[in-house]
Amino acid sequence: MLTWLVNNLATIIVGLIVLAVVILIVRKLRSDKKKGKSSCGGNCSGCANCQYCHHK
C-alpha cells in the first residue's frame, strides 16, 4: 500500500488541488446566487432564462 502511494503521489496531489479549486468555485457560485448576483455576465434583455435569475 505504501509503495502504491509513493508511486502515485504526484497524481494524488494534483487531484487534491483540482478538487480544492472545484470546491472553491462552487462555493463562490452559491454565495453569488444567494446575494442575487448573476453568474452569466450576459445581457438579461435577450436571455430566455431571465425570470430564473431575477425573481420579481
mmCIF entry with sequence, helices, sheets and N, C-alpha, C, O atoms, coordinates in Angstrom:
data_MODEL
# 
_entry.id   MODEL 
# 
_entity.id                         1 
_entity.type                       polymer 
_entity.pdbx_number_of_molecules   1 
# 
_entity_poly.entity_id                      1 
_entity_poly.type                           'polypeptide(L)' 
_entity_poly.nstd_linkage                   no 
_entity_poly.nstd_monomer                   no 
_entity_poly.pdbx_seq_one_letter_code       MLTWLVNNLATIIVGLIVLAVVILIVRKLRSDKKKGKSSCGGNCSGCANCQYCHHK 
_entity_poly.pdbx_seq_one_letter_code_can   MLTWLVNNLATIIVGLIVLAVVILIVRKLRSDKKKGKSSCGGNCSGCANCQYCHHK 
_entity_poly.pdbx_strand_id                 A 
# 
loop_
_entity_poly_seq.entity_id 
_entity_poly_seq.num 
_entity_poly_seq.mon_id 
_entity_poly_seq.hetero 
1 1  MET n 
1 2  LEU n 
1 3  THR n 
1 4  TRP n 
1 5  LEU n 
1 6  VAL n 
1 7  ASN n 
1 8  ASN n 
1 9  LEU n 
1 10 ALA n 
1 11 THR n 
1 12 ILE n 
1 13 ILE n 
1 14 VAL n 
1 15 GLY n 
1 16 LEU n 
1 17 ILE n 
1 18 VAL n 
1 19 LEU n 
1 20 ALA n 
1 21 VAL n 
1 22 VAL n 
1 23 ILE n 
1 24 LEU n 
1 25 ILE n 
1 26 VAL n 
1 27 ARG n 
1 28 LYS n 
1 29 LEU n 
1 30 ARG n 
1 31 SER n 
1 32 ASP n 
1 33 LYS n 
1 34 LYS n 
1 35 LYS n 
1 36 GLY n 
1 37 LYS n 
1 38 SER n 
1 39 SER n 
1 40 CYS n 
1 41 GLY n 
1 42 GLY n 
1 43 ASN n 
1 44 CYS n 
1 45 SER n 
1 46 GLY n 
1 47 CYS n 
1 48 ALA n 
1 49 ASN n 
1 50 CYS n 
1 51 GLN n 
1 52 TYR n 
1 53 CYS n 
1 54 HIS n 
1 55 HIS n 
1 56 LYS n 
# 
_struct_asym.id          A 
_struct_asym.entity_id   1 
# 
loop_
_struct_conf.conf_type_id 
_struct_conf.id 
_struct_conf.pdbx_PDB_helix_id 
_struct_conf.beg_label_comp_id 
_struct_conf.beg_label_asym_id 
_struct_conf.beg_label_seq_id 
_struct_conf.pdbx_beg_PDB_ins_code 
_struct_conf.end_label_comp_id 
_struct_conf.end_label_asym_id 
_struct_conf.end_label_seq_id 
_struct_conf.pdbx_end_PDB_ins_code 
_struct_conf.beg_auth_comp_id 
_struct_conf.beg_auth_asym_id 
_struct_conf.beg_auth_seq_id 
_struct_conf.end_auth_comp_id 
_struct_conf.end_auth_asym_id 
_struct_conf.end_auth_seq_id 
_struct_conf.pdbx_PDB_helix_class 
_struct_conf.details 
_struct_conf.pdbx_PDB_helix_length 
HELX_P HELX_P1 AA1 LEU A 2  ? ASN A 7  ? LEU A 2  ASN A 7  1 ? 6  
HELX_P HELX_P2 AA2 LEU A 9  ? LYS A 35 ? LEU A 9  LYS A 35 1 ? 27 
HELX_P HELX_P3 AA3 CYS A 44 ? GLY A 46 ? CYS A 44 GLY A 46 5 ? 3  
HELX_P HELX_P4 AA4 CYS A 50 ? CYS A 53 ? CYS A 50 CYS A 53 1 ? 4  
# 
_struct_conf_type.id          HELX_P 
_struct_conf_type.criteria    ? 
_struct_conf_type.reference   ? 
# 
loop_
_atom_site.group_PDB 
_atom_site.id 
_atom_site.type_symbol 
_atom_site.label_atom_id 
_atom_site.label_alt_id 
_atom_site.label_comp_id 
_atom_site.label_asym_id 
_atom_site.label_entity_id 
_atom_site.label_seq_id 
_atom_site.pdbx_PDB_ins_code 
_atom_site.Cartn_x 
_atom_site.Cartn_y 
_atom_site.Cartn_z 
_atom_site.occupancy 
_atom_site.B_iso_or_equiv 
_atom_site.pdbx_formal_charge 
_atom_site.auth_seq_id 
_atom_site.auth_comp_id 
_atom_site.auth_asym_id 
_atom_site.auth_atom_id 
_atom_site.pdbx_PDB_model_num 
ATOM 1   N N  . MET A 1 1  ? 0.826   -1.195 0.000   1.00 0.00 ? 1  MET A N  1 
ATOM 2   C CA . MET A 1 1  ? 0.000   0.000  0.000   1.00 0.00 ? 1  MET A CA 1 
ATOM 3   C C  . MET A 1 1  ? 0.871   1.260  0.000   1.00 0.00 ? 1  MET A C  1 
ATOM 4   O O  . MET A 1 1  ? 0.590   2.212  -0.728  1.00 0.00 ? 1  MET A O  1 
ATOM 5   N N  . LEU A 1 2  ? 1.912   1.262  0.807   1.00 0.00 ? 2  LEU A N  1 
ATOM 6   C CA . LEU A 1 2  ? 2.793   2.424  0.877   1.00 0.00 ? 2  LEU A CA 1 
ATOM 7   C C  . LEU A 1 2  ? 3.520   2.640  -0.440  1.00 0.00 ? 2  LEU A C  1 
ATOM 8   O O  . LEU A 1 2  ? 3.758   3.778  -0.844  1.00 0.00 ? 2  LEU A O  1 
ATOM 9   N N  . THR A 1 3  ? 3.871   1.553  -1.106  1.00 0.00 ? 3  THR A N  1 
ATOM 10  C CA . THR A 1 3  ? 4.542   1.658  -2.399  1.00 0.00 ? 3  THR A CA 1 
ATOM 11  C C  . THR A 1 3  ? 3.611   2.297  -3.420  1.00 0.00 ? 3  THR A C  1 
ATOM 12  O O  . THR A 1 3  ? 4.033   3.139  -4.213  1.00 0.00 ? 3  THR A O  1 
ATOM 13  N N  . TRP A 1 4  ? 2.365   1.901  -3.398  1.00 0.00 ? 4  TRP A N  1 
ATOM 14  C CA . TRP A 1 4  ? 1.386   2.469  -4.330  1.00 0.00 ? 4  TRP A CA 1 
ATOM 15  C C  . TRP A 1 4  ? 1.231   3.972  -4.102  1.00 0.00 ? 4  TRP A C  1 
ATOM 16  O O  . TRP A 1 4  ? 1.168   4.747  -5.057  1.00 0.00 ? 4  TRP A O  1 
ATOM 17  N N  . LEU A 1 5  ? 1.168   4.385  -2.818  1.00 0.00 ? 5  LEU A N  1 
ATOM 18  C CA . LEU A 1 5  ? 1.050   5.807  -2.500  1.00 0.00 ? 5  LEU A CA 1 
ATOM 19  C C  . LEU A 1 5  ? 2.253   6.589  -3.002  1.00 0.00 ? 5  LEU A C  1 
ATOM 20  O O  . LEU A 1 5  ? 2.101   7.667  -3.577  1.00 0.00 ? 5  LEU A O  1 
ATOM 21  N N  . VAL A 1 6  ? 3.441   6.054  -2.790  1.00 0.00 ? 6  VAL A N  1 
ATOM 22  C CA . VAL A 1 6  ? 4.658   6.731  -3.228  1.00 0.00 ? 6  VAL A CA 1 
ATOM 23  C C  . VAL A 1 6  ? 4.690   6.831  -4.750  1.00 0.00 ? 6  VAL A C  1 
ATOM 24  O O  . VAL A 1 6  ? 5.081   7.865  -5.292  1.00 0.00 ? 6  VAL A O  1 
ATOM 25  N N  . ASN A 1 7  ? 4.286   5.773  -5.442  1.00 0.00 ? 7  ASN A N  1 
ATOM 26  C CA . ASN A 1 7  ? 4.299   5.765  -6.907  1.00 0.00 ? 7  ASN A CA 1 
ATOM 27  C C  . ASN A 1 7  ? 3.268   6.715  -7.506  1.00 0.00 ? 7  ASN A C  1 
ATOM 28  O O  . ASN A 1 7  ? 3.454   7.197  -8.624  1.00 0.00 ? 7  ASN A O  1 
ATOM 29  N N  . ASN A 1 8  ? 2.190   6.990  -6.786  1.00 0.00 ? 8  ASN A N  1 
ATOM 30  C CA . ASN A 1 8  ? 1.109   7.828  -7.304  1.00 0.00 ? 8  ASN A CA 1 
ATOM 31  C C  . ASN A 1 8  ? 0.960   9.146  -6.557  1.00 0.00 ? 8  ASN A C  1 
ATOM 32  O O  . ASN A 1 8  ? -0.087  9.788  -6.643  1.00 0.00 ? 8  ASN A O  1 
ATOM 33  N N  . LEU A 1 9  ? 1.980   9.555  -5.832  1.00 0.00 ? 9  LEU A N  1 
ATOM 34  C CA . LEU A 1 9  ? 1.894   10.752 -5.012  1.00 0.00 ? 9  LEU A CA 1 
ATOM 35  C C  . LEU A 1 9  ? 1.627   12.007 -5.841  1.00 0.00 ? 9  LEU A C  1 
ATOM 36  O O  . LEU A 1 9  ? 0.819   12.843 -5.437  1.00 0.00 ? 9  LEU A O  1 
ATOM 37  N N  . ALA A 1 10 ? 2.277   12.156 -6.976  1.00 0.00 ? 10 ALA A N  1 
ATOM 38  C CA . ALA A 1 10 ? 2.071   13.335 -7.820  1.00 0.00 ? 10 ALA A CA 1 
ATOM 39  C C  . ALA A 1 10 ? 0.629   13.400 -8.323  1.00 0.00 ? 10 ALA A C  1 
ATOM 40  O O  . ALA A 1 10 ? 0.023   14.472 -8.331  1.00 0.00 ? 10 ALA A O  1 
ATOM 41  N N  . THR A 1 11 ? 0.090   12.279 -8.735  1.00 0.00 ? 11 THR A N  1 
ATOM 42  C CA . THR A 1 11 ? -1.285  12.233 -9.216  1.00 0.00 ? 11 THR A CA 1 
ATOM 43  C C  . THR A 1 11 ? -2.265  12.567 -8.096  1.00 0.00 ? 11 THR A C  1 
ATOM 44  O O  . THR A 1 11 ? -3.242  13.281 -8.317  1.00 0.00 ? 11 THR A O  1 
ATOM 45  N N  . ILE A 1 12 ? -2.011  12.064 -6.922  1.00 0.00 ? 12 ILE A N  1 
ATOM 46  C CA . ILE A 1 12 ? -2.883  12.327 -5.775  1.00 0.00 ? 12 ILE A CA 1 
ATOM 47  C C  . ILE A 1 12 ? -2.850  13.812 -5.417  1.00 0.00 ? 12 ILE A C  1 
ATOM 48  O O  . ILE A 1 12 ? -3.896  14.403 -5.148  1.00 0.00 ? 12 ILE A O  1 
ATOM 49  N N  . ILE A 1 13 ? -1.666  14.419 -5.411  1.00 0.00 ? 13 ILE A N  1 
ATOM 50  C CA . ILE A 1 13 ? -1.548  15.842 -5.073  1.00 0.00 ? 13 ILE A CA 1 
ATOM 51  C C  . ILE A 1 13 ? -2.265  16.709 -6.105  1.00 0.00 ? 13 ILE A C  1 
ATOM 52  O O  . ILE A 1 13 ? -2.996  17.629 -5.738  1.00 0.00 ? 13 ILE A O  1 
ATOM 53  N N  . VAL A 1 14 ? -2.065  16.428 -7.377  1.00 0.00 ? 14 VAL A N  1 
ATOM 54  C CA . VAL A 1 14 ? -2.737  17.197 -8.428  1.00 0.00 ? 14 VAL A CA 1 
ATOM 55  C C  . VAL A 1 14 ? -4.251  17.017 -8.332  1.00 0.00 ? 14 VAL A C  1 
ATOM 56  O O  . VAL A 1 14 ? -4.999  17.980 -8.502  1.00 0.00 ? 14 VAL A O  1 
ATOM 57  N N  . GLY A 1 15 ? -4.698  15.822 -8.067  1.00 0.00 ? 15 GLY A N  1 
ATOM 58  C CA . GLY A 1 15 ? -6.132  15.568 -7.907  1.00 0.00 ? 15 GLY A CA 1 
ATOM 59  C C  . GLY A 1 15 ? -6.725  16.338 -6.745  1.00 0.00 ? 15 GLY A C  1 
ATOM 60  O O  . GLY A 1 15 ? -7.832  16.866 -6.852  1.00 0.00 ? 15 GLY A O  1 
ATOM 61  N N  . LEU A 1 16 ? -6.004  16.410 -5.634  1.00 0.00 ? 16 LEU A N  1 
ATOM 62  C CA . LEU A 1 16 ? -6.477  17.175 -4.480  1.00 0.00 ? 16 LEU A CA 1 
ATOM 63  C C  . LEU A 1 16 ? -6.520  18.673 -4.767  1.00 0.00 ? 16 LEU A C  1 
ATOM 64  O O  . LEU A 1 16 ? -7.427  19.369 -4.310  1.00 0.00 ? 16 LEU A O  1 
ATOM 65  N N  . ILE A 1 17 ? -5.545  19.167 -5.519  1.00 0.00 ? 17 ILE A N  1 
ATOM 66  C CA . ILE A 1 17 ? -5.542  20.582 -5.895  1.00 0.00 ? 17 ILE A CA 1 
ATOM 67  C C  . ILE A 1 17 ? -6.734  20.898 -6.797  1.00 0.00 ? 17 ILE A C  1 
ATOM 68  O O  . ILE A 1 17 ? -7.410  21.909 -6.603  1.00 0.00 ? 17 ILE A O  1 
ATOM 69  N N  . VAL A 1 18 ? -6.991  20.044 -7.773  1.00 0.00 ? 18 VAL A N  1 
ATOM 70  C CA . VAL A 1 18 ? -8.130  20.241 -8.671  1.00 0.00 ? 18 VAL A CA 1 
ATOM 71  C C  . VAL A 1 18 ? -9.437  20.182 -7.882  1.00 0.00 ? 18 VAL A C  1 
ATOM 72  O O  . VAL A 1 18 ? -10.333 20.995 -8.110  1.00 0.00 ? 18 VAL A O  1 
ATOM 73  N N  . LEU A 1 19 ? -9.555  19.237 -6.965  1.00 0.00 ? 19 LEU A N  1 
ATOM 74  C CA . LEU A 1 19 ? -10.753 19.126 -6.134  1.00 0.00 ? 19 LEU A CA 1 
ATOM 75  C C  . LEU A 1 19 ? -10.956 20.385 -5.295  1.00 0.00 ? 19 LEU A C  1 
ATOM 76  O O  . LEU A 1 19 ? -12.083 20.863 -5.162  1.00 0.00 ? 19 LEU A O  1 
ATOM 77  N N  . ALA A 1 20 ? -9.885  20.924 -4.731  1.00 0.00 ? 20 ALA A N  1 
ATOM 78  C CA . ALA A 1 20 ? -9.983  22.146 -3.931  1.00 0.00 ? 20 ALA A CA 1 
ATOM 79  C C  . ALA A 1 20 ? -10.445 23.324 -4.779  1.00 0.00 ? 20 ALA A C  1 
ATOM 80  O O  . ALA A 1 20 ? -11.260 24.128 -4.327  1.00 0.00 ? 20 ALA A O  1 
ATOM 81  N N  . VAL A 1 21 ? -9.937  23.436 -5.997  1.00 0.00 ? 21 VAL A N  1 
ATOM 82  C CA . VAL A 1 21 ? -10.334 24.522 -6.890  1.00 0.00 ? 21 VAL A CA 1 
ATOM 83  C C  . VAL A 1 21 ? -11.815 24.403 -7.247  1.00 0.00 ? 21 VAL A C  1 
ATOM 84  O O  . VAL A 1 21 ? -12.530 25.405 -7.254  1.00 0.00 ? 21 VAL A O  1 
ATOM 85  N N  . VAL A 1 22 ? -12.272 23.215 -7.537  1.00 0.00 ? 22 VAL A N  1 
ATOM 86  C CA . VAL A 1 22 ? -13.687 22.995 -7.876  1.00 0.00 ? 22 VAL A CA 1 
ATOM 87  C C  . VAL A 1 22 ? -14.573 23.350 -6.685  1.00 0.00 ? 22 VAL A C  1 
ATOM 88  O O  . VAL A 1 22 ? -15.617 23.979 -6.859  1.00 0.00 ? 22 VAL A O  1 
ATOM 89  N N  . ILE A 1 23 ? -14.173 22.958 -5.488  1.00 0.00 ? 23 ILE A N  1 
ATOM 90  C CA . ILE A 1 23 ? -14.956 23.275 -4.290  1.00 0.00 ? 23 ILE A CA 1 
ATOM 91  C C  . ILE A 1 23 ? -15.030 24.780 -4.087  1.00 0.00 ? 23 ILE A C  1 
ATOM 92  O O  . ILE A 1 23 ? -16.093 25.304 -3.753  1.00 0.00 ? 23 ILE A O  1 
ATOM 93  N N  . LEU A 1 24 ? -13.920 25.486 -4.283  1.00 0.00 ? 24 LEU A N  1 
ATOM 94  C CA . LEU A 1 24 ? -13.921 26.943 -4.132  1.00 0.00 ? 24 LEU A CA 1 
ATOM 95  C C  . LEU A 1 24 ? -14.809 27.614 -5.178  1.00 0.00 ? 24 LEU A C  1 
ATOM 96  O O  . LEU A 1 24 ? -15.497 28.587 -4.869  1.00 0.00 ? 24 LEU A O  1 
ATOM 97  N N  . ILE A 1 25 ? -14.802 27.113 -6.396  1.00 0.00 ? 25 ILE A N  1 
ATOM 98  C CA . ILE A 1 25 ? -15.655 27.677 -7.449  1.00 0.00 ? 25 ILE A CA 1 
ATOM 99  C C  . ILE A 1 25 ? -17.129 27.480 -7.110  1.00 0.00 ? 25 ILE A C  1 
ATOM 100 O O  . ILE A 1 25 ? -17.928 28.402 -7.265  1.00 0.00 ? 25 ILE A O  1 
ATOM 101 N N  . VAL A 1 26 ? -17.489 26.295 -6.653  1.00 0.00 ? 26 VAL A N  1 
ATOM 102 C CA . VAL A 1 26 ? -18.887 26.015 -6.298  1.00 0.00 ? 26 VAL A CA 1 
ATOM 103 C C  . VAL A 1 26 ? -19.324 26.898 -5.135  1.00 0.00 ? 26 VAL A C  1 
ATOM 104 O O  . VAL A 1 26 ? -20.440 27.418 -5.140  1.00 0.00 ? 26 VAL A O  1 
ATOM 105 N N  . ARG A 1 27 ? -18.454 27.074 -4.136  1.00 0.00 ? 27 ARG A N  1 
ATOM 106 C CA . ARG A 1 27 ? -18.785 27.952 -3.010  1.00 0.00 ? 27 ARG A CA 1 
ATOM 107 C C  . ARG A 1 27 ? -19.019 29.380 -3.473  1.00 0.00 ? 27 ARG A C  1 
ATOM 108 O O  . ARG A 1 27 ? -19.953 30.036 -3.012  1.00 0.00 ? 27 ARG A O  1 
ATOM 109 N N  . LYS A 1 28 ? -18.182 29.869 -4.375  1.00 0.00 ? 28 LYS A N  1 
ATOM 110 C CA . LYS A 1 28 ? -18.309 31.236 -4.892  1.00 0.00 ? 28 LYS A CA 1 
ATOM 111 C C  . LYS A 1 28 ? -19.617 31.393 -5.679  1.00 0.00 ? 28 LYS A C  1 
ATOM 112 O O  . LYS A 1 28 ? -20.316 32.395 -5.525  1.00 0.00 ? 28 LYS A O  1 
ATOM 113 N N  . LEU A 1 29 ? -19.943 30.416 -6.509  1.00 0.00 ? 29 LEU A N  1 
ATOM 114 C CA . LEU A 1 29 ? -21.183 30.483 -7.288  1.00 0.00 ? 29 LEU A CA 1 
ATOM 115 C C  . LEU A 1 29 ? -22.409 30.477 -6.372  1.00 0.00 ? 29 LEU A C  1 
ATOM 116 O O  . LEU A 1 29 ? -23.354 31.233 -6.593  1.00 0.00 ? 29 LEU A O  1 
ATOM 117 N N  . ARG A 1 30 ? -22.392 29.629 -5.349  1.00 0.00 ? 30 ARG A N  1 
ATOM 118 C CA . ARG A 1 30 ? -23.521 29.573 -4.415  1.00 0.00 ? 30 ARG A CA 1 
ATOM 119 C C  . ARG A 1 30 ? -23.647 30.873 -3.637  1.00 0.00 ? 30 ARG A C  1 
ATOM 120 O O  . ARG A 1 30 ? -24.754 31.363 -3.413  1.00 0.00 ? 30 ARG A O  1 
ATOM 121 N N  . SER A 1 31 ? -22.514 31.430 -3.225  1.00 0.00 ? 31 SER A N  1 
ATOM 122 C CA . SER A 1 31 ? -22.524 32.698 -2.499  1.00 0.00 ? 31 SER A CA 1 
ATOM 123 C C  . SER A 1 31 ? -23.069 33.816 -3.371  1.00 0.00 ? 31 SER A C  1 
ATOM 124 O O  . SER A 1 31 ? -23.883 34.617 -2.913  1.00 0.00 ? 31 SER A O  1 
ATOM 125 N N  . ASP A 1 32 ? -22.628 33.879 -4.624  1.00 0.00 ? 32 ASP A N  1 
ATOM 126 C CA . ASP A 1 32 ? -23.120 34.905 -5.544  1.00 0.00 ? 32 ASP A CA 1 
ATOM 127 C C  . ASP A 1 32 ? -24.615 34.754 -5.796  1.00 0.00 ? 32 ASP A C  1 
ATOM 128 O O  . ASP A 1 32 ? -25.336 35.748 -5.883  1.00 0.00 ? 32 ASP A O  1 
ATOM 129 N N  . LYS A 1 33 ? -25.078 33.520 -5.913  1.00 0.00 ? 33 LYS A N  1 
ATOM 130 C CA . LYS A 1 33 ? -26.504 33.288 -6.155  1.00 0.00 ? 33 LYS A CA 1 
ATOM 131 C C  . LYS A 1 33 ? -27.333 33.754 -4.965  1.00 0.00 ? 33 LYS A C  1 
ATOM 132 O O  . LYS A 1 33 ? -28.402 34.338 -5.146  1.00 0.00 ? 33 LYS A O  1 
ATOM 133 N N  . LYS A 1 34 ? -26.850 33.503 -3.745  1.00 0.00 ? 34 LYS A N  1 
ATOM 134 C CA . LYS A 1 34 ? -27.575 33.945 -2.556  1.00 0.00 ? 34 LYS A CA 1 
ATOM 135 C C  . LYS A 1 34 ? -27.621 35.463 -2.471  1.00 0.00 ? 34 LYS A C  1 
ATOM 136 O O  . LYS A 1 34 ? -28.583 36.028 -1.950  1.00 0.00 ? 34 LYS A O  1 
ATOM 137 N N  . LYS A 1 35 ? -26.585 36.129 -2.981  1.00 0.00 ? 35 LYS A N  1 
ATOM 138 C CA . LYS A 1 35 ? -26.535 37.588 -2.959  1.00 0.00 ? 35 LYS A CA 1 
ATOM 139 C C  . LYS A 1 35 ? -27.301 38.200 -4.125  1.00 0.00 ? 35 LYS A C  1 
ATOM 140 O O  . LYS A 1 35 ? -27.452 39.420 -4.189  1.00 0.00 ? 35 LYS A O  1 
ATOM 141 N N  . GLY A 1 36 ? -27.787 37.372 -5.051  1.00 0.00 ? 36 GLY A N  1 
ATOM 142 C CA . GLY A 1 36 ? -28.559 37.858 -6.180  1.00 0.00 ? 36 GLY A CA 1 
ATOM 143 C C  . GLY A 1 36 ? -27.724 38.261 -7.374  1.00 0.00 ? 36 GLY A C  1 
ATOM 144 O O  . GLY A 1 36 ? -28.238 38.867 -8.314  1.00 0.00 ? 36 GLY A O  1 
ATOM 145 N N  . LYS A 1 37 ? -26.461 37.938 -7.352  1.00 0.00 ? 37 LYS A N  1 
ATOM 146 C CA . LYS A 1 37 ? -25.593 38.271 -8.479  1.00 0.00 ? 37 LYS A CA 1 
ATOM 147 C C  . LYS A 1 37 ? -25.788 37.257 -9.595  1.00 0.00 ? 37 LYS A C  1 
ATOM 148 O O  . LYS A 1 37 ? -26.047 36.081 -9.337  1.00 0.00 ? 37 LYS A O  1 
ATOM 149 N N  . SER A 1 38 ? -25.665 37.710 -10.830 1.00 0.00 ? 38 SER A N  1 
ATOM 150 C CA . SER A 1 38 ? -25.787 36.829 -11.979 1.00 0.00 ? 38 SER A CA 1 
ATOM 151 C C  . SER A 1 38 ? -24.426 36.221 -12.289 1.00 0.00 ? 38 SER A C  1 
ATOM 152 O O  . SER A 1 38 ? -23.405 36.903 -12.210 1.00 0.00 ? 38 SER A O  1 
ATOM 153 N N  . SER A 1 39 ? -24.411 34.960 -12.635 1.00 0.00 ? 39 SER A N  1 
ATOM 154 C CA . SER A 1 39 ? -23.148 34.294 -12.925 1.00 0.00 ? 39 SER A CA 1 
ATOM 155 C C  . SER A 1 39 ? -22.818 34.262 -14.412 1.00 0.00 ? 39 SER A C  1 
ATOM 156 O O  . SER A 1 39 ? -21.704 33.905 -14.796 1.00 0.00 ? 39 SER A O  1 
ATOM 157 N N  . CYS A 1 40 ? -23.787 34.636 -15.251 1.00 0.00 ? 40 CYS A N  1 
ATOM 158 C CA . CYS A 1 40 ? -23.535 34.525 -16.693 1.00 0.00 ? 40 CYS A CA 1 
ATOM 159 C C  . CYS A 1 40 ? -22.807 35.742 -17.255 1.00 0.00 ? 40 CYS A C  1 
ATOM 160 O O  . CYS A 1 40 ? -22.008 35.605 -18.182 1.00 0.00 ? 40 CYS A O  1 
ATOM 161 N N  . GLY A 1 41 ? -23.065 36.914 -16.717 1.00 0.00 ? 41 GLY A N  1 
ATOM 162 C CA . GLY A 1 41 ? -22.420 38.125 -17.201 1.00 0.00 ? 41 GLY A CA 1 
ATOM 163 C C  . GLY A 1 41 ? -22.962 38.626 -18.525 1.00 0.00 ? 41 GLY A C  1 
ATOM 164 O O  . GLY A 1 41 ? -22.368 39.508 -19.146 1.00 0.00 ? 41 GLY A O  1 
ATOM 165 N N  . GLY A 1 42 ? -24.074 38.078 -18.962 1.00 0.00 ? 42 GLY A N  1 
ATOM 166 C CA . GLY A 1 42 ? -24.656 38.480 -20.242 1.00 0.00 ? 42 GLY A CA 1 
ATOM 167 C C  . GLY A 1 42 ? -25.705 39.560 -20.091 1.00 0.00 ? 42 GLY A C  1 
ATOM 168 O O  . GLY A 1 42 ? -25.916 40.099 -19.004 1.00 0.00 ? 42 GLY A O  1 
ATOM 169 N N  . ASN A 1 43 ? -26.356 39.865 -21.192 1.00 0.00 ? 43 ASN A N  1 
ATOM 170 C CA . ASN A 1 43 ? -27.402 40.870 -21.223 1.00 0.00 ? 43 ASN A CA 1 
ATOM 171 C C  . ASN A 1 43 ? -28.736 40.181 -20.957 1.00 0.00 ? 43 ASN A C  1 
ATOM 172 O O  . ASN A 1 43 ? -29.135 39.290 -21.707 1.00 0.00 ? 43 ASN A O  1 
ATOM 173 N N  . CYS A 1 44 ? -29.421 40.584 -19.901 1.00 0.00 ? 44 CYS A N  1 
ATOM 174 C CA . CYS A 1 44 ? -30.655 39.911 -19.492 1.00 0.00 ? 44 CYS A CA 1 
ATOM 175 C C  . CYS A 1 44 ? -31.831 40.170 -20.436 1.00 0.00 ? 44 CYS A C  1 
ATOM 176 O O  . CYS A 1 44 ? -32.773 39.378 -20.469 1.00 0.00 ? 44 CYS A O  1 
ATOM 177 N N  . SER A 1 45 ? -31.794 41.246 -21.192 1.00 0.00 ? 45 SER A N  1 
ATOM 178 C CA . SER A 1 45 ? -32.935 41.555 -22.042 1.00 0.00 ? 45 SER A CA 1 
ATOM 179 C C  . SER A 1 45 ? -33.121 40.532 -23.161 1.00 0.00 ? 45 SER A C  1 
ATOM 180 O O  . SER A 1 45 ? -34.236 40.360 -23.654 1.00 0.00 ? 45 SER A O  1 
ATOM 181 N N  . GLY A 1 46 ? -32.065 39.863 -23.564 1.00 0.00 ? 46 GLY A N  1 
ATOM 182 C CA . GLY A 1 46 ? -32.174 38.870 -24.618 1.00 0.00 ? 46 GLY A CA 1 
ATOM 183 C C  . GLY A 1 46 ? -32.104 37.443 -24.124 1.00 0.00 ? 46 GLY A C  1 
ATOM 184 O O  . GLY A 1 46 ? -32.005 36.510 -24.921 1.00 0.00 ? 46 GLY A O  1 
ATOM 185 N N  . CYS A 1 47 ? -32.153 37.267 -22.828 1.00 0.00 ? 47 CYS A N  1 
ATOM 186 C CA . CYS A 1 47 ? -31.986 35.928 -22.245 1.00 0.00 ? 47 CYS A CA 1 
ATOM 187 C C  . CYS A 1 47 ? -33.340 35.268 -22.020 1.00 0.00 ? 47 CYS A C  1 
ATOM 188 O O  . CYS A 1 47 ? -34.253 35.878 -21.464 1.00 0.00 ? 47 CYS A O  1 
ATOM 189 N N  . ALA A 1 48 ? -33.461 34.034 -22.451 1.00 0.00 ? 48 ALA A N  1 
ATOM 190 C CA . ALA A 1 48 ? -34.718 33.296 -22.287 1.00 0.00 ? 48 ALA A CA 1 
ATOM 191 C C  . ALA A 1 48 ? -34.924 32.845 -20.845 1.00 0.00 ? 48 ALA A C  1 
ATOM 192 O O  . ALA A 1 48 ? -36.051 32.546 -20.450 1.00 0.00 ? 48 ALA A O  1 
ATOM 193 N N  . ASN A 1 49 ? -33.859 32.790 -20.054 1.00 0.00 ? 49 ASN A N  1 
ATOM 194 C CA . ASN A 1 49 ? -33.958 32.324 -18.672 1.00 0.00 ? 49 ASN A CA 1 
ATOM 195 C C  . ASN A 1 49 ? -33.869 33.462 -17.655 1.00 0.00 ? 49 ASN A C  1 
ATOM 196 O O  . ASN A 1 49 ? -33.550 33.221 -16.490 1.00 0.00 ? 49 ASN A O  1 
ATOM 197 N N  . CYS A 1 50 ? -34.140 34.668 -18.068 1.00 0.00 ? 50 CYS A N  1 
ATOM 198 C CA . CYS A 1 50 ? -34.042 35.830 -17.186 1.00 0.00 ? 50 CYS A CA 1 
ATOM 199 C C  . CYS A 1 50 ? -34.927 35.690 -15.957 1.00 0.00 ? 50 CYS A C  1 
ATOM 200 O O  . CYS A 1 50 ? -34.530 36.113 -14.871 1.00 0.00 ? 50 CYS A O  1 
ATOM 201 N N  . GLN A 1 51 ? -36.091 35.121 -16.094 1.00 0.00 ? 51 GLN A N  1 
ATOM 202 C CA . GLN A 1 51 ? -37.009 35.004 -14.960 1.00 0.00 ? 51 GLN A CA 1 
ATOM 203 C C  . GLN A 1 51 ? -36.453 34.082 -13.875 1.00 0.00 ? 51 GLN A C  1 
ATOM 204 O O  . GLN A 1 51 ? -36.880 34.179 -12.725 1.00 0.00 ? 51 GLN A O  1 
ATOM 205 N N  . TYR A 1 52 ? -35.536 33.209 -14.196 1.00 0.00 ? 52 TYR A N  1 
ATOM 206 C CA . TYR A 1 52 ? -34.945 32.330 -13.193 1.00 0.00 ? 52 TYR A CA 1 
ATOM 207 C C  . TYR A 1 52 ? -33.811 33.021 -12.423 1.00 0.00 ? 52 TYR A C  1 
ATOM 208 O O  . TYR A 1 52 ? -33.545 32.667 -11.274 1.00 0.00 ? 52 TYR A O  1 
ATOM 209 N N  . CYS A 1 53 ? -33.160 33.974 -13.025 1.00 0.00 ? 53 CYS A N  1 
ATOM 210 C CA . CYS A 1 53 ? -32.072 34.694 -12.366 1.00 0.00 ? 53 CYS A CA 1 
ATOM 211 C C  . CYS A 1 53 ? -32.580 35.820 -11.495 1.00 0.00 ? 53 CYS A C  1 
ATOM 212 O O  . CYS A 1 53 ? -32.070 36.037 -10.395 1.00 0.00 ? 53 CYS A O  1 
ATOM 213 N N  . HIS A 1 54 ? -33.574 36.535 -11.972 1.00 0.00 ? 54 HIS A N  1 
ATOM 214 C CA . HIS A 1 54 ? -34.052 37.725 -11.289 1.00 0.00 ? 54 HIS A CA 1 
ATOM 215 C C  . HIS A 1 54 ? -35.513 37.574 -10.924 1.00 0.00 ? 54 HIS A C  1 
ATOM 216 O O  . HIS A 1 54 ? -36.401 37.857 -11.727 1.00 0.00 ? 54 HIS A O  1 
ATOM 217 N N  . HIS A 1 55 ? -35.752 37.124 -9.704  1.00 0.00 ? 55 HIS A N  1 
ATOM 218 C CA . HIS A 1 55 ? -37.123 36.949 -9.216  1.00 0.00 ? 55 HIS A CA 1 
ATOM 219 C C  . HIS A 1 55 ? -37.712 38.319 -8.890  1.00 0.00 ? 55 HIS A C  1 
ATOM 220 O O  . HIS A 1 55 ? -37.053 39.167 -8.288  1.00 0.00 ? 55 HIS A O  1 
ATOM 221 N N  . LYS A 1 56 ? -38.955 38.515 -9.295  1.00 0.00 ? 56 LYS A N  1 
ATOM 222 C CA . LYS A 1 56 ? -39.612 39.796 -9.012  1.00 0.00 ? 56 LYS A CA 1 
ATOM 223 C C  . LYS A 1 56 ? -40.770 39.580 -8.087  1.00 0.00 ? 56 LYS A C  1 
ATOM 224 O O  . LYS A 1 56 ? -41.457 40.535 -7.725  1.00 0.00 ? 56 LYS A O  1 
# 
